Amino acid sequence: MSLKILVIGGVALGPKAAARAKRLMPEADITMIDQGTYISYGGCGIPYYVGGDVAQMDGLRTTNAGVVRDEAFFMNNKGVKAICHTRALSINRKDKTVLVENTQTGEQSSMPYDKLVIATGSSPRIPPIPGNDLKNVTSVTCLEAAQAIQQQCAASKINHAVIIGAGFIGLEMAVALADMWGIKVTVIEMMDQVLPAQLCTNYAQMAKHDLEELGVTVLTSESVKELKGDENGAVCQVVTNKRVIDADQVIFSIGVTPNSQIAADAGLLCHPRGGIMVNSHLQTSDPDIYAGGDVIVTRNLISGDFAYLPLGSMANRQGRVIGTNIVGGQATFEGVVGSWCVKLNQMHATGAGLTLRQAKAAGFDAVEVSVEAADKAHFYPDHTNTSLNVVVDKKSQRVLGIQGMSADGSAVKARTDAVAAMLQIGRPTINDLSNLEVCYAPPFASAMDVVNTVGNVADNLVRGQHNVITPDEFVELWDNRAENGYLFVDFRPAAAGKPIEERHPGEYLSLPLEDLRERQGEIPTDRPVALVCNTGTRAYEAQLMLREIGIEAVNSAGGFISLRKRGDDVKF
Amino acid sequence: MSLKILVIGGVALGPKAAARAKRLMPEADITMIDQGTYISYGGCGIPYYVGGDVAQMDGLRTTNAGVVRDEAFFMNNKGVKAICHTRALSINRKDKTVLVENTQTGEQSSMPYDKLVIATGSSPRIPPIPGNDLKNVTSVTCLEAAQAIQQQCAASKINHAVIIGAGFIGLEMAVALADMWGIKVTVIEMMDQVLPAQLCTNYAQMAKHDLEELGVTVLTSESVKELKGDENGAVCQVVTNKRVIDADQVIFSIGVTPNSQIAADAGLLCHPRGGIMVNSHLQTSDPDIYAGGDVIVTRNLISGDFAYLPLGSMANRQGRVIGTNIVGGQATFEGVVGSWCVKLNQMHATGAGLTLRQAKAAGFDAVEVSVEAADKAHFYPDHTNTSLNVVVDKKSQRVLGIQGMSADGSAVKARTDAVAAMLQIGRPTINDLSNLEVCYAPPFASAMDVVNTVGNVADNLVRGQHNVITPDEFVELWDNRAENGYLFVDFRPAAAGKPIEERHPGEYLSLPLEDLRERQGEIPTDRPVALVCNTGTRAYEAQLMLREIGIEAVNSAGGFISLRKRGDDVKF
């Protein structure tokens, strides 16, 4: 008798696992159930559908040959029996059956399996605040919600949207609504920065500034207390701990929780905070039951900790591993390094591994350093500056994480992916980063690529050679210059620095690097000194020269390019 | 007394090593000599200067702040004494001196050192053929030669240029001359493909086609026997083993040889074919002498063999390692994976690790497989197709190399860099490639990225699941269809396949994948069958379905997208 495989969930991992298993074992009897109307869709594309980049909602559920992936498609093209409107209620592991319910008729039945795949995904978190069930309050993780919002936008029914949570979906939706539809958008984040689990504080400020350039209001360290409704039961105000904001649309994007209750109820090992535990074959504690995608807890390959990483790309790769293993294969999924990327307004942010906060929380003696460098040979036309921030362990010189920010998304993704690949397969050190052999030709990169440069600067930092501060710290010194008495020295060409010196005499000195050896007497020895240039490189050379004459100054990482990306250049 | 460091060579590695050493040890006495007029220039940018992307020759030797890197720059900004027009004649290791000659006056003198850096680079290979010294016969590795050619172009003095050697510089120069100046260009390559040491045969055909689209003539498997001159001693004809070609400019680009004779003469260990041998600290067999860049032989991290990889990026990274170590540091350079990239006409080619030929020569039981996939989510606008070819060892499933080809250079570089990073730090397997955690969001990648896909297809290949042939093989089957009796089945939508079927009845069948289950009876069992679709994916699914009914067919990797990139689609 043929192997009976039942897959619960038909969005990302489920279809992948089912189709892969069928290809490897054509005689297998494979059924995939889903509680919704739509299956096998690209949920990650929702903000791009709302924002108009994807013209039709069906674009998110068609193959690249233009065929809609519905039940008939799965039967004809994949040999998989897909059944929609069918919710799994419970798993009976002794009988090897799943009790299911037709969501349209309420009818219940029992479905047998030899091997079961749990691909139930996740549900958006809804904050437990008054008014969270008002009209025009929603989250956007399913196609129906996406379509509803898109139609509201197209009908000009939204004037002011408030997005609660500055994670990926929150920021993508903010851009979609503000850019495409010109809607007034406010993003509210409880933590002290956007993308708090992903970005260093410096790049979070760049991301915030980039959104503000589009007219989006970003409020951090602010929490929503209540949503107030109008006479029709529709939301009209958002009340935070700091203010009241008028709003006719509220979108929750404060993360998701794994739909693992059905597994826990069946006695499968789950993490105390939710999420099914699996081994590296993506098998649950019952060897006949596999799980993957948004419903599982996996391992962070850098910290060794449990990790919850609900991403469509994870679901796809894990789906293939399950499809292979469920029919007797031996594919493995060892864990995650947590690579990610997001398109903002003009900027693109990326990352992999641990942030400084996460690294410290995991017990590393971590520091971070950031650079600005051209993504192509500087003599080649059309290059952009890439910001890269690396997190390293001081003692072992191990590379723990990287974050990037650039107007050129592909360029910053390339550097991040290379580091992610190293983090996935080994324990890279700063030396590995300095020598990372990325492809080189002038139209693609500098001979010393930005990813090598950030390794070099990290090396200089951990050896105590480079006395570097973050742009946050530099701006704080500048803001408090009346009290701290710092002199700020600018090593860019005079055309850039002199006008600032003229605005701030006695506080700011323009001193092009070429002139430093003869003008070094102008740098005082009796007050603290902070250095800046365009990218941080020239000021580093100046720092070394000043050290020779007994002056120890701090250098602002990323120089004025970083300050400009943060919107802080206007302060000078 | 301060440490006396002497650096021979001032182009790429020399300046980097000197400046780094000075930064780490400000009290060091560092001198850098060079036989030429120009130092610290980006030689890799020469084709872009000739082709007009870099407006001024000095653009190749200025900092990104616009300062020319000459002797004064090195003294003022770097604290390094740079001396041009000074050639090193011999090294006296006992006395620790170098005998040098002023190339303008002929005056000789002796320069002492405590630590010596040999950064003498390489020289272009000149084929030993009659006429190789005629006027307008040159190579383009120095700025003077580049300027001469650029001036000839600007004065419209070149009508037909012949480029001998289809390596990086040859192809970049071909594009520069044909694209910017509209010059008739012929490239002659002795081997049977362009970029023979870098590209798989399939992508070499794509590269050739891409150059032909620009009007460049590419002749492979052809060797130059003689250059003939006119009455003024200028070249006028190129004689090959197959034809005579009129030409008023000839450029040699058949590689370079290391300038290691001075090291060999001093008794330093050198490779029999040239190139200084160094340890992982880039120390020669004399611990007081370091060497790097184009003059050394390093190690291939994948094959373990000796490797000669003269690239500007190598020189820069190695220069930093030498600068660190020469003042007592412990940086290492373990070897190379051989990553590279080149911009052609509309296409960009990239690679890392071993080609199939190289892998077989190194003793691996290697196979390769190629895919075509979108570099962004297929529903996202503006994606391009990336071609990726992976070379794997069948038995160990180890990944040995990757090559890429795409109209989007950054996209294909990103995937190649990620694999290069894995090759550099570990021994990645196919499973690692399938699970490679590259950053994902729809504007950047597909949920199952092309780099994962090529891993998946390699997995299917080595398991015998996917019966795949290269486009070369597919085209050969098509060309010989009268003899071999193959039926070709096209699984794309009928709009794409039907017109071909109508042109070739009985030989070509249009059968959209969706219709296969009901029309499978149309596939004959008594003649061989070859399958094709747009990318290879649908035809793979068809292959599995046909296998169920006892028909074993071959599938053309990369489908019609590959055929189109090769210029072979017009044959159908």
Contacts between the chains, C-beta under 8 A, distances in Angstrom:
chain1	res1	chain2	res2	distance
A	12	B	447	7.1
A	16	B	448	7.8
A	23	B	465	7.5
A	23	B	541	7.3
A	23	B	544	5.4
A	24	B	465	6.9
A	26	B	544	6.5
A	26	B	545	7.9
A	26	B	547	7.6
A	26	B	548	5.0
A	42	B	377	6.3
A	42	B	379	6.2
A	42	B	442	7.0
A	42	B	447	6.9
A	44	B	377	7.4
A	44	B	440	7.6
A	44	B	441	6.5
A	44	B	442	5.5
A	44	B	447	6.9
A	45	B	377	6.1
A	45	B	379	5.5
A	45	B	380	7.2
A	45	B	442	5.0
A	48	B	379	7.6
A	48	B	380	6.3
A	48	B	442	5.6
A	48	B	443	7.3
A	53	B	380	6.3
A	53	B	381	5.7
A	53	B	443	7.9
A	54	B	379	5.1
A	54	B	380	7.0
A	54	B	381	7.9
A	59	B	379	4.4
A	60	B	379	5.8
A	62	B	379	7.5
A	63	B	378	8.0
A	64	B	374	6.7
A	64	B	378	4.0
A	64	B	534	7.8
A	64	B	535	7.9
A	65	B	492	7.2
A	65	B	493	6.4
A	65	B	513	7.8
A	65	B	534	6.9
A	65	B	538	6.8
A	66	B	493	7.6
A	67	B	514	6.6
A	73	B	514	8.0
A	76	B	514	5.7
A	76	B	517	6.1
A	77	B	513	6.2
A	77	B	514	6.5
A	77	B	541	6.6
A	78	B	541	7.7
A	79	B	545	7.9
A	168	B	441	7.3
A	172	B	441	7.9
A	311	B	440	6.2
A	312	B	440	6.7
A	312	B	447	4.3
A	313	B	437	7.6
A	313	B	438	7.8
A	313	B	440	3.5
A	313	B	445	7.5
A	313	B	447	4.7
A	313	B	448	7.3
A	313	B	449	7.1
A	314	B	437	8.0
A	315	B	447	7.3
A	316	B	447	4.4
A	316	B	448	4.4
A	316	B	452	7.8
A	317	B	434	6.7
A	317	B	435	5.3
A	317	B	437	7.9
A	317	B	448	6.8
A	317	B	452	6.1
A	320	B	434	6.6
A	320	B	448	7.7
A	320	B	456	6.4
A	321	B	434	7.9
A	321	B	435	7.4
A	331	B	431	6.0
A	331	B	434	7.4
A	332	B	431	6.1
A	332	B	435	8.0
A	333	B	435	6.0
A	334	B	435	7.6
A	336	B	437	6.2
A	337	B	437	5.4
A	338	B	437	7.9
A	339	B	437	4.9
A	339	B	438	6.4
A	339	B	439	4.6
A	339	B	440	7.6
A	340	B	439	5.8
A	340	B	440	7.4
A	340	B	441	7.5
A	341	B	439	3.8
A	341	B	440	6.8
A	341	B	441	5.0
A	341	B	444	5.0
A	341	B	445	7.9
A	342	B	441	5.5
A	343	B	441	6.4
A	343	B	443	4.4
A	343	B	444	7.4
A	348	B	443	7.7
A	348	B	444	7.6
A	350	B	439	5.2
A	351	B	439	7.7
A	352	B	437	7.5
A	352	B	439	7.0
A	374	B	64	6.7
A	377	B	42	6.2
A	377	B	44	7.4
A	377	B	45	6.1
A	378	B	63	8.0
A	378	B	64	4.0
A	379	B	42	6.2
A	379	B	45	5.5
A	379	B	48	7.6
A	379	B	54	5.1
A	379	B	59	4.4
A	379	B	60	5.8
A	379	B	62	7.5
A	380	B	45	7.1
A	380	B	48	6.3
A	380	B	53	6.3
A	380	B	54	7.0
A	381	B	53	5.7
A	381	B	54	7.9
A	408	B	410	7.2
A	409	B	443	6.3
A	409	B	444	5.8
A	410	B	408	7.2
A	410	B	410	3.6
A	410	B	411	5.6
A	410	B	414	6.2
A	410	B	444	7.2
A	411	B	410	5.6
A	413	B	414	5.7
A	413	B	438	7.7
A	413	B	439	5.2
A	413	B	444	5.2
A	413	B	445	7.5
A	414	B	410	6.2
A	414	B	413	5.7
A	414	B	414	3.5
A	414	B	417	5.5
A	414	B	418	8.0
A	415	B	417	7.7
A	416	B	439	5.6
A	417	B	414	5.5
A	417	B	415	7.7
A	417	B	417	6.7
A	417	B	418	4.3
A	417	B	421	8.0
A	417	B	438	4.5
A	417	B	439	5.9
A	418	B	414	8.0
A	418	B	417	4.3
A	418	B	418	5.4
A	418	B	420	7.1
A	418	B	421	4.2
A	419	B	421	7.1
A	420	B	418	7.1
A	420	B	437	5.5
A	420	B	438	6.5
A	420	B	439	6.9
A	421	B	418	4.2
A	421	B	419	7.1
A	421	B	421	4.1
A	421	B	422	4.7
A	421	B	436	6.1
A	421	B	437	7.9
A	421	B	438	7.6
A	422	B	421	4.7
A	422	B	422	7.2
A	422	B	424	7.5
A	422	B	425	4.9
A	424	B	422	7.5
A	424	B	432	7.1
A	424	B	435	7.7
A	424	B	436	6.8
A	424	B	437	5.6
A	425	B	422	5.0
A	425	B	425	6.0
A	425	B	426	4.0
A	425	B	428	5.7
A	425	B	432	5.9
A	426	B	425	4.1
A	426	B	426	4.7
A	428	B	425	5.7
A	431	B	331	6.0
A	431	B	332	6.1
A	432	B	424	7.1
A	432	B	425	5.9
A	434	B	317	6.8
A	434	B	320	6.6
A	434	B	321	7.9
A	434	B	331	7.4
A	435	B	317	5.3
A	435	B	321	7.4
A	435	B	332	8.0
A	435	B	333	5.9
A	435	B	334	7.5
A	435	B	424	7.7
A	436	B	421	6.1
A	436	B	424	6.8
A	437	B	313	7.6
A	437	B	314	8.0
A	437	B	317	7.8
A	437	B	336	6.2
A	437	B	337	5.4
A	437	B	338	7.9
A	437	B	339	4.9
A	437	B	352	7.5
A	437	B	420	5.6
A	437	B	421	7.9
A	437	B	424	5.5
A	438	B	313	7.8
A	438	B	339	6.4
A	438	B	413	7.7
A	438	B	417	4.5
A	438	B	420	6.5
A	438	B	421	7.6
A	439	B	339	4.6
A	439	B	340	5.8
A	439	B	341	3.7
A	439	B	350	5.2
A	439	B	351	7.7
A	439	B	352	7.0
A	439	B	413	5.2
A	439	B	416	5.6
A	439	B	417	5.9
A	439	B	420	6.9
A	440	B	44	7.6
A	440	B	311	6.2
A	440	B	312	6.8
A	440	B	313	3.5
A	440	B	339	7.6
A	440	B	340	7.3
A	440	B	341	6.8
A	441	B	44	6.5
A	441	B	168	7.4
A	441	B	172	7.9
A	441	B	340	7.4
A	441	B	341	4.9
A	441	B	342	5.5
A	441	B	343	6.5
A	442	B	42	7.0
A	442	B	44	5.5
A	442	B	45	5.0
A	442	B	48	5.6
A	443	B	48	7.3
A	443	B	53	7.9
A	443	B	343	4.4
A	443	B	348	7.7
A	443	B	409	6.3
A	444	B	341	4.9
A	444	B	343	7.4
A	444	B	348	7.6
A	444	B	409	5.8
A	444	B	410	7.2
A	444	B	413	5.2
A	445	B	313	7.4
A	445	B	341	7.9
A	445	B	413	7.6
A	447	B	12	7.1
A	447	B	42	6.9
A	447	B	44	6.9
A	447	B	312	4.4
A	447	B	313	4.7
A	447	B	315	7.3
A	447	B	316	4.4
A	448	B	16	7.8
A	448	B	313	7.3
A	448	B	316	4.4
A	448	B	317	6.8
A	448	B	320	7.7
A	449	B	313	7.1
A	452	B	316	7.8
A	452	B	317	6.1
A	456	B	320	6.4
A	465	B	23	7.6
A	465	B	24	6.9
A	492	B	65	7.2
A	493	B	65	6.3
A	493	B	66	7.6
A	513	B	65	7.8
A	513	B	77	6.1
A	514	B	67	6.6
A	514	B	73	8.0
A	514	B	76	5.7
A	514	B	77	6.4
A	517	B	76	6.1
A	534	B	64	7.8
A	534	B	65	6.9
A	535	B	64	7.9
A	538	B	65	6.8
A	541	B	23	7.2
A	541	B	77	6.6
A	541	B	78	7.7
A	544	B	23	5.4
A	544	B	26	6.5
A	545	B	26	7.8
A	545	B	79	7.9
A	547	B	26	7.6
A	548	B	26	4.9
